[in-house]
Amino acid sequence: MNGLGVQLSLVLGTVIRVTVRFLLAFSCSLRMAMLVLYTLPPGSHACGIPIMTIGAEWFTHSSNRT
């Protein structure tokens, strides 16, 4: 994720998250919903959560962090 950059990683995570919500809203079968639910959200979180931590470390001073 570090190679993608903060902005691109957050955008990618958001696109995956929106896609998951769209697919879950319009899924016709339980199998499809379970497949989407167990595969795509972890990728979305993997793009977003570590990058927010890295971004917070990059753009704040050590005195601001608690």
LOTITOR-384512 format. One record per residue: x, y, z of N, C-alpha, C in turn; residue in three letters; residue number from 1. Coordinates in nm, 2 decimals, decimal comma. Example, Ala and Ser with C-alpha at 12.3 -4.5 7.8 and 13.67 -1.06 7.14 Angstrom:
2
+--------+--------+--------+--------+--------+--------+--------+--------+--------+---------+-----+
:   n.c1 :   n.c2 :   n.c3 :  ca.c1 :  ca.c2 :  ca.c3 :   c.c1 :   c.c2 :   c.c3 : residuo : num :
+--------+--------+--------+--------+--------+--------+--------+--------+--------+---------+-----+
:   1,32 :  -0,57 :   0,78 :   1,23 :  -0,45 :   0,78 :   1,32 :  -0,33 :   0,78 :     ala :   1 :
:   1,28 :  -0,22 :   0,71 :   1,37 :  -0,11 :   0,71 :   1,29 :   0,00 :   0,79 :     ser :   2 :
+--------+--------+--------+--------+--------+--------+--------+--------+--------+---------+-----+
***
This chain:
66
+--------+--------+--------+--------+--------+--------+--------+--------+--------+---------+-----+
:   n.c1 :   n.c2 :   n.c3 :  ca.c1 :  ca.c2 :  ca.c3 :   c.c1 :   c.c2 :   c.c3 : residuo : num :
+--------+--------+--------+--------+--------+--------+--------+--------+--------+---------+-----+
:   0,08 :  -0,12 :   0,00 :   0,00 :   0,00 :   0,00 :   0,08 :   0,13 :   0,00 :     met :   1 :
:   0,20 :   0,12 :   0,06 :   0,29 :   0,23 :   0,06 :   0,33 :   0,28 :  -0,08 :     asn :   2 :
:   0,35 :   0,18 :  -0,17 :   0,39 :   0,22 :  -0,30 :   0,28 :   0,29 :  -0,38 :     gly :   3 :
:   0,15 :   0,27 :  -0,35 :   0,04 :   0,33 :  -0,42 :   0,03 :   0,48 :  -0,38 :     leu :   4 :
:   0,06 :   0,51 :  -0,27 :   0,04 :   0,65 :  -0,22 :  -0,09 :   0,66 :  -0,14 :     gly :   5 :
:  -0,09 :   0,76 :  -0,06 :  -0,20 :   0,78 :   0,04 :  -0,33 :   0,80 :  -0,04 :     val :   6 :
:  -0,34 :   0,90 :  -0,13 :  -0,46 :   0,93 :  -0,20 :  -0,51 :   0,82 :  -0,28 :     gln :   7 :
:  -0,43 :   0,76 :  -0,36 :  -0,47 :   0,65 :  -0,45 :  -0,52 :   0,53 :  -0,37 :     leu :   8 :
:  -0,46 :   0,50 :  -0,26 :  -0,50 :   0,39 :  -0,18 :  -0,64 :   0,42 :  -0,12 :     ser :   9 :
:  -0,66 :   0,54 :  -0,07 :  -0,79 :   0,57 :  -0,01 :  -0,90 :   0,57 :  -0,12 :     leu :  10 :
:  -0,87 :   0,62 :  -0,24 :  -0,97 :   0,62 :  -0,34 :  -1,00 :   0,47 :  -0,38 :     val :  11 :
:  -0,90 :   0,39 :  -0,39 :  -0,92 :   0,25 :  -0,43 :  -1,01 :   0,18 :  -0,32 :     leu :  12 :
:  -0,98 :   0,20 :  -0,20 :  -1,06 :   0,14 :  -0,09 :  -1,20 :   0,19 :  -0,09 :     gly :  13 :
:  -1,22 :   0,32 :  -0,12 :  -1,36 :   0,37 :  -0,13 :  -1,43 :   0,31 :  -0,25 :     thr :  14 :
:  -1,37 :   0,30 :  -0,36 :  -1,43 :   0,24 :  -0,48 :  -1,47 :   0,09 :  -0,45 :     val :  15 :
:  -1,38 :   0,02 :  -0,39 :  -1,42 :  -0,12 :  -0,35 :  -1,53 :  -0,12 :  -0,25 :     ile :  16 :
:  -1,53 :  -0,04 :  -0,16 :  -1,64 :  -0,03 :  -0,06 :  -1,78 :   0,00 :  -0,12 :     arg :  17 :
:  -1,78 :   0,10 :  -0,21 :  -1,90 :   0,13 :  -0,28 :  -1,95 :   0,02 :  -0,37 :     val :  18 :
:  -1,86 :  -0,05 :  -0,44 :  -1,89 :  -0,17 :  -0,52 :  -1,95 :  -0,28 :  -0,43 :     thr :  19 :
:  -1,90 :  -0,30 :  -0,32 :  -1,95 :  -0,40 :  -0,23 :  -2,09 :  -0,37 :  -0,19 :     val :  20 :
:  -2,12 :  -0,25 :  -0,15 :  -2,25 :  -0,21 :  -0,11 :  -2,35 :  -0,22 :  -0,22 :     arg :  21 :
:  -2,31 :  -0,18 :  -0,34 :  -2,40 :  -0,19 :  -0,46 :  -2,43 :  -0,34 :  -0,49 :     phe :  22 :
:  -2,33 :  -0,43 :  -0,48 :  -2,35 :  -0,57 :  -0,51 :  -2,43 :  -0,63 :  -0,40 :     leu :  23 :
:  -2,42 :  -0,60 :  -0,28 :  -2,50 :  -0,65 :  -0,17 :  -2,64 :  -0,61 :  -0,18 :     leu :  24 :
:  -2,66 :  -0,48 :  -0,22 :  -2,80 :  -0,43 :  -0,23 :  -2,88 :  -0,50 :  -0,34 :     ala :  25 :
:  -2,81 :  -0,54 :  -0,45 :  -2,88 :  -0,60 :  -0,56 :  -2,85 :  -0,75 :  -0,59 :     phe :  26 :
:  -2,79 :  -0,81 :  -0,49 :  -2,77 :  -0,96 :  -0,50 :  -2,90 :  -1,04 :  -0,50 :     ser :  27 :
:  -2,91 :  -1,14 :  -0,58 :  -3,03 :  -1,21 :  -0,59 :  -3,02 :  -1,35 :  -0,51 :     cys :  28 :
:  -2,91 :  -1,39 :  -0,47 :  -2,90 :  -1,51 :  -0,40 :  -2,81 :  -1,50 :  -0,28 :     ser :  29 :
:  -2,83 :  -1,59 :  -0,19 :  -2,75 :  -1,59 :  -0,06 :  -2,61 :  -1,62 :  -0,09 :     leu :  30 :
:  -2,59 :  -1,71 :  -0,19 :  -2,45 :  -1,75 :  -0,22 :  -2,37 :  -1,63 :  -0,28 :     arg :  31 :
:  -2,43 :  -1,55 :  -0,36 :  -2,37 :  -1,44 :  -0,42 :  -2,34 :  -1,33 :  -0,31 :     met :  32 :
:  -2,43 :  -1,31 :  -0,22 :  -2,41 :  -1,22 :  -0,11 :  -2,30 :  -1,26 :  -0,02 :     ala :  33 :
:  -2,30 :  -1,39 :   0,02 :  -2,19 :  -1,44 :   0,10 :  -2,05 :  -1,43 :   0,04 :     met :  34 :
:  -2,05 :  -1,46 :  -0,09 :  -1,92 :  -1,45 :  -0,17 :  -1,87 :  -1,31 :  -0,17 :     leu :  35 :
:  -1,96 :  -1,21 :  -0,19 :  -1,92 :  -1,07 :  -0,19 :  -1,88 :  -1,03 :  -0,05 :     val :  36 :
:  -1,95 :  -1,07 :   0,05 :  -1,93 :  -1,03 :   0,18 :  -1,80 :  -1,08 :   0,24 :     leu :  37 :
:  -1,76 :  -1,19 :   0,20 :  -1,64 :  -1,25 :   0,26 :  -1,51 :  -1,23 :   0,17 :     tyr :  38 :
:  -1,52 :  -1,17 :   0,06 :  -1,40 :  -1,15 :  -0,03 :  -1,37 :  -1,00 :  -0,04 :     thr :  39 :
:  -1,46 :  -0,91 :  -0,07 :  -1,43 :  -0,78 :  -0,11 :  -1,41 :  -0,68 :   0,01 :     leu :  40 :
:  -1,49 :  -0,69 :   0,12 :  -1,46 :  -0,59 :   0,23 :  -1,32 :  -0,60 :   0,29 :     pro :  41 :
:  -1,26 :  -0,72 :   0,31 :  -1,13 :  -0,72 :   0,36 :  -1,03 :  -0,64 :   0,27 :     pro :  42 :
:  -1,05 :  -0,65 :   0,14 :  -0,96 :  -0,57 :   0,05 :  -0,98 :  -0,42 :   0,07 :     gly :  43 :
:  -1,10 :  -0,38 :   0,09 :  -1,14 :  -0,24 :   0,11 :  -1,07 :  -0,19 :   0,24 :     ser :  44 :
:  -1,08 :  -0,27 :   0,34 :  -1,02 :  -0,23 :   0,47 :  -0,87 :  -0,23 :   0,46 :     his :  45 :
:  -0,82 :  -0,33 :   0,39 :  -0,67 :  -0,33 :   0,37 :  -0,62 :  -0,21 :   0,30 :     ala :  46 :
:  -0,69 :  -0,15 :   0,21 :  -0,65 :  -0,03 :   0,15 :  -0,67 :   0,09 :   0,23 :     cys :  47 :
:  -0,77 :   0,10 :   0,32 :  -0,80 :   0,22 :   0,39 :  -0,74 :   0,24 :   0,52 :     gly :  48 :
:  -0,75 :   0,14 :   0,61 :  -0,71 :   0,15 :   0,75 :  -0,56 :   0,17 :   0,77 :     ile :  49 :
:  -0,47 :   0,09 :   0,71 :  -0,33 :   0,12 :   0,73 :  -0,28 :   0,26 :   0,67 :     pro :  50 :
:  -0,35 :   0,29 :   0,56 :  -0,31 :   0,42 :   0,50 :  -0,35 :   0,54 :   0,58 :     ile :  51 :
:  -0,46 :   0,53 :   0,65 :  -0,50 :   0,64 :   0,74 :  -0,40 :   0,65 :   0,85 :     met :  52 :
:  -0,35 :   0,54 :   0,90 :  -0,25 :   0,54 :   1,01 :  -0,12 :   0,60 :   0,96 :     thr :  53 :
:  -0,08 :   0,56 :   0,84 :   0,04 :   0,62 :   0,78 :   0,03 :   0,76 :   0,75 :     ile :  54 :
:  -0,09 :   0,80 :   0,70 :  -0,12 :   0,94 :   0,67 :  -0,12 :   1,03 :   0,80 :     gly :  55 :
:  -0,17 :   0,97 :   0,90 :  -0,18 :   1,05 :   1,03 :  -0,03 :   1,07 :   1,08 :     ala :  56 :
:   0,05 :   0,97 :   1,07 :   0,19 :   0,98 :   1,11 :   0,27 :   1,08 :   1,03 :     glu :  57 :
:   0,24 :   1,08 :   0,90 :   0,31 :   1,17 :   0,81 :   0,27 :   1,31 :   0,83 :     trp :  58 :
:   0,15 :   1,34 :   0,85 :   0,10 :   1,48 :   0,84 :   0,07 :   1,54 :   0,98 :     phe :  59 :
:   0,12 :   1,47 :   1,09 :   0,11 :   1,53 :   1,22 :   0,24 :   1,53 :   1,28 :     thr :  60 :
:   0,26 :   1,61 :   1,38 :   0,38 :   1,62 :   1,46 :   0,37 :   1,52 :   1,58 :     his :  61 :
:   0,48 :   1,48 :   1,63 :   0,48 :   1,38 :   1,74 :   0,42 :   1,45 :   1,87 :     ser :  62 :
:   0,42 :   1,58 :   1,88 :   0,36 :   1,64 :   1,99 :   0,21 :   1,64 :   1,98 :     ser :  63 :
:   0,15 :   1,63 :   1,86 :   0,01 :   1,63 :   1,84 :  -0,05 :   1,49 :   1,87 :     asn :  64 :
:   0,02 :   1,39 :   1,86 :  -0,03 :   1,25 :   1,87 :  -0,03 :   1,21 :   2,02 :     arg :  65 :
:  -0,14 :   1,14 :   2,06 :  -0,14 :   1,10 :   2,20 :  -0,15 :   0,95 :   2,20 :     thr :  66 :
+--------+--------+--------+--------+--------+--------+--------+--------+--------+---------+-----+
***
